[in-house]
Amino acid sequence: MYKVSLFIAMGLLVISCGKKEQSGDDFSKPTTTEATTTADPASYDPNRGEGKYDKVDLGATLDQAMATEGEKVAGVKCTSCHKPTDEKLVGPGWHGVTSRHKPEWILNFITNPDPMINKDPKVQAQLEICLVRMPNQGLNDTEARNILEYMRKIDGVK
């Protein structure tokens, strides 16, 4: 019985070590048809970005519960590439992001980055520095809003 199991395991090892084709997980290239389309640059709003968020009303003070939830989500989906400081990791650090961009822009970018990577001059300049396209993390509206609140906390909103 031992020899049969060993034979099967060796066979699977040989098969799995054969010639592999690329898996397609190259995050430096667009992953959707939408990402490869180009639009008239005049129709792109660099203050809002591109996406479903048109107007985001933030409270004058920080929603601590949302920021805490945002920190948890960021810990799972964001901190492998972004630091809460201004230091670059894979992507840029988050410190100061809420003073550089409007909330609509941030939410549109973190929920659907591909169209903005293709159209936004600031994002394209950042891509030249970081060399890696931000993958779409599949954030829902609540997760995205909580992450934005966490970013506000990083930037000192009380």
Residue pairs with C-beta under 8 A, 6 or more apart in sequence:
27 132
27 133
27 135
28 131
28 132
28 133
29 133
30 36
30 114
30 117
30 118
30 133
31 114
31 135
31 136
32 114
34 114
34 115
35 114
35 115
35 117
35 118
36 118
37 118
38 118
38 119
39 119
41 119
44 50
44 119
44 120
46 105
46 120
46 121
46 122
47 102
47 104
47 105
48 54
48 102
48 104
48 105
48 108
49 104
49 105
49 108
49 109
49 116
49 120
50 108
50 112
50 115
50 116
50 119
50 120
51 107
51 108
51 109
51 111
51 112
51 115
51 116
52 108
52 111
53 103
53 104
53 107
53 108
53 111
54 104
55 104
56 102
56 103
56 104
56 107
56 148
58 103
58 148
58 152
61 157
61 158
62 149
62 152
62 153
62 157
62 158
63 149
64 153
66 145
66 146
66 149
66 150
67 146
67 149
67 150
67 152
67 153
68 150
69 146
70 143
70 145
70 146
70 147
70 148
70 149
70 150
70 151
70 153
71 150
71 153
73 139
73 143
73 146
73 147
73 150
74 82
74 147
74 150
77 137
77 139
77 143
78 137
78 147
80 89
80 90
81 89
81 90
81 91
81 132
81 134
82 89
82 90
82 91
82 92
82 93
82 94
83 89
83 93
83 94
84 93
84 94
84 95
84 154
85 93
85 94
85 95
86 92
86 93
86 95
86 96
87 93
88 129
88 130
90 130
90 132
91 126
91 130
91 132
91 134
92 126
92 129
92 130
94 151
94 154
95 154
95 155
96 155
97 106
97 151
97 154
97 155
98 106
98 148
98 151
98 152
98 154
98 155
98 157
99 155
101 109
103 148
106 148
106 151
107 144
107 145
107 148
108 116
109 116
109 120
109 123
109 134
110 137
110 139
110 144
110 147
110 148
111 136
111 139
111 141
111 144
112 136
113 123
113 133
113 134
113 135
113 136
114 133
114 136
116 123
117 123
117 124
117 127
117 133
117 134
127 133
139 147
